[in-house]
Amino acid sequence: MIRITRTGIRRLAAALSAGCAIAALTSCGSDHREETPATSNAMAHQRIIALLQRTADALPWPAATLSRSLPGVAAAPLSATAAPCDVDDSNPEQPYSWRYGLWLLLPAGKSADSAFTDLETAWQKQSFSVDKDADQRYLRARESGGYTLSAQINSSGDIPVSVQSPCFPKSQVDRSMSWPATVVGDDHT
C-alpha cells in the first residue's frame, strides 16, 4: 500500500505550483482536445495522484480509502489509461491524456448516496467547479489546472472516482509508471 502523507503532498504542491499556474492559463479545457504545453506525462501522473489524495483527505470520515480493487468483486480492478485526446487516432503526434480511477470504499453504515453528497461537498470546498446530474448519480469537478474529477454511483451502489489530465504530447506517454493501488485519507484525529 502506498501512503501519501500531508508532508509529501505539500512538497509535491510546492514543486508543481509554477507548472500548475501555467497549466491553468493554457489548459486544453473540458474536452481535452488541444495539446497543453505546460502539462507533461510526469506532471499529469503526479497531479492525478495528488488530486486523489486531496479527495480522500477531504472526505469527512476517518481514513477514507480509495482502492484499485473493490472487495468481494474479483472482476472490478481499475487501472490507469493513456488515451488520445481525439477520437481519431490517425495522427501519430496527437496529444494524449491520462485517466486513473479508484473505488471509493464506504465505511460500515455509510450509504452510497451519503458518500456521493460528501464527495460533492469535498470538491466544492476545494473550489472546484462541480456539475451534478442527480438522475444519473454522476458528479464532475474541474480544477483550475484543467484536471477533471468524476464519480458515479453504479447500479451496485459502488462509486468509482477518477481523474483525467489535460493533454500532453503523445511522445511523452510512459506506460511503465507506478500508480498507487490504494490512497488513504487523513484519520481526522
C-alpha positions in Angstrom: 0.0 0.0 0.0 1.3 3.4 -0.9 0.6 6.0 1.8 0.9 9.6 0.7 1.4 11.9 3.6 0.4 15.5 4.0 4.0 16.5 4.0 4.5 14.7 0.7 1.5 16.4 -0.8 2.8 19.8 0.4 6.2 19.1 -1.2 4.5 18.0 -4.4 2.3 21.1 -4.4 5.3 23.4 -3.9 7.2 21.6 -6.7 4.2 21.8 -9.1 2.9 25.3 -8.2 4.6 27.1 -11.0 3.7 24.4 -13.5 0.1 24.3 -12.4 -0.2 28.1 -12.7 1.0 27.8 -16.3 -1.3 24.8 -16.9 -4.3 26.8 -15.6 -3.6 29.5 -18.2 -3.0 27.1 -21.1 -5.1 24.0 -20.3 -6.9 22.3 -23.1 -10.3 22.7 -21.4 -13.1 20.3 -20.6 -12.9 18.4 -23.9 -9.1 17.7 -23.6 -8.6 18.1 -27.3 -5.8 20.6 -27.6 -2.3 19.9 -26.5 -1.2 21.8 -23.3 2.5 22.7 -23.5 2.6 23.2 -19.7 1.4 19.6 -19.0 3.7 16.7 -19.3 3.3 13.0 -18.7 5.2 13.2 -15.4 3.2 16.3 -14.2 -0.1 14.6 -15.1 0.9 11.5 -13.2 1.9 13.4 -10.1 -1.1 15.7 -10.2 -3.6 12.9 -10.6 -2.2 11.1 -7.5 -2.3 14.4 -5.6 -5.9 15.1 -6.5 -7.0 11.6 -5.4 -5.2 12.1 -2.1 -6.8 15.5 -1.7 -10.2 13.9 -2.3 -9.6 11.2 0.3 -8.3 13.7 2.8 -11.3 16.0 2.3 -13.9 13.3 3.0 -15.5 13.6 6.5 -14.9 10.1 7.7 -11.5 8.9 9.1 -9.1 7.2 6.8 -11.3 7.4 3.7 -9.9 4.9 1.3 -9.7 4.8 -2.5 -8.7 1.4 -3.9 -7.9 -0.1 -7.2 -9.8 -3.2 -6.2 -13.3 -3.5 -4.9 -13.5 -6.0 -2.0 -15.6 -9.0 -2.9 -15.6 -8.3 -6.7 -12.7 -10.1 -8.4 -13.5 -8.6 -11.8 -13.6 -4.9 -10.7 -9.9 -3.7 -10.6 -9.4 -0.2 -12.1 -6.3 0.9 -13.9 -4.6 3.9 -15.5 -5.4 4.6 -19.1 -3.5 6.8 -21.5 -5.7 7.7 -24.4 -5.7 10.0 -27.4 -7.4 13.3 -26.8 -9.1 13.0 -30.2 -11.3 10.1 -31.2 -9.4 9.7 -34.5 -6.0 8.1 -33.6 -4.7 8.6 -37.1 -2.3 11.5 -36.2 0.8 9.8 -34.8 1.7 13.0 -32.8 -1.7 13.8 -31.4 -1.9 14.7 -27.7 -2.8 12.2 -25.1 -4.2 12.4 -21.6 -4.2 10.1 -18.5 -7.3 8.9 -16.7 -6.9 7.0 -13.4 -9.7 5.7 -11.2 -10.1 4.1 -7.9 -13.1 2.7 -6.0 -14.3 4.7 -3.0 -14.6 2.2 -0.2 -17.5 3.1 2.0 -17.2 2.6 5.8 -19.8 0.5 7.6 -23.1 2.3 7.8 -22.3 4.8 5.1 -24.7 4.8 2.1 -23.6 5.5 -1.4 -25.9 8.5 -1.6 -24.4 10.0 1.6 -20.9 9.4 0.3 -21.8 11.0 -3.0 -23.0 14.1 -1.2 -19.8 14.1 0.8 -17.7 13.9 -2.4 -19.7 16.8 -3.9 -19.1 18.9 -0.7 -15.4 18.0 -0.6 -14.8 19.1 -4.2 -16.8 22.3 -3.7 -14.8 23.2 -0.6 -11.6 22.8 -2.7 -13.0 25.5 -5.1 -13.5 23.0 -7.9 -16.3 23.8 -10.4 -18.8 20.9 -9.7 -21.6 19.7 -12.0 -24.1 17.2 -10.7 -26.5 15.0 -12.6 -28.8 13.7 -9.9 -30.7 11.4 -12.2 -27.6 9.7 -13.4 -26.0 9.9 -10.0 -22.9 11.5 -11.6 -20.5 14.2 -10.5 -17.9 16.0 -12.5 -15.5 18.6 -11.0 -13.0 20.7 -12.8 -10.0 22.3 -11.1 -8.1 25.3 -12.3 -5.2 23.3 -13.8 -7.5 21.6 -16.3 -7.9 18.3 -14.5 -11.3 16.7 -14.3 -12.5 14.6 -11.4 -15.6 12.4 -11.8 -17.6 10.0 -9.8 -20.8 8.0 -10.5 -22.8 5.6 -8.3 -23.1 2.4 -10.3 -26.0 0.0 -10.3 -24.4 -2.0 -7.5 -24.1 1.1 -5.3 -20.3 1.3 -5.7 -18.6 4.6 -6.5 -15.6 4.8 -8.8 -13.7 8.1 -8.6 -11.4 9.1 -11.5 -9.2 12.0 -12.5 -8.4 12.9 -16.1 -5.4 15.1 -17.0 -5.1 17.8 -19.6 -3.5 16.7 -22.8 0.3 16.4 -23.3 2.4 15.2 -26.3 2.0 11.5 -27.2 5.8 11.2 -27.3 5.9 11.6 -23.5 3.5 8.7 -22.7 5.2 6.4 -20.2 3.1 3.4 -19.5 5.7 1.9 -17.1 4.9 4.4 -14.3 3.7 3.1 -11.0 0.2 4.1 -9.8 -0.9 3.7 -6.2 -3.2 0.7 -5.5 -4.6 2.5 -2.5 -4.9 6.1 -1.3 -5.9 6.6 2.3 -7.1 9.9 3.6 -6.5 11.6 7.0 -7.6 9.9 10.1 -9.1 13.3 11.3 -7.6 12.9 14.8 
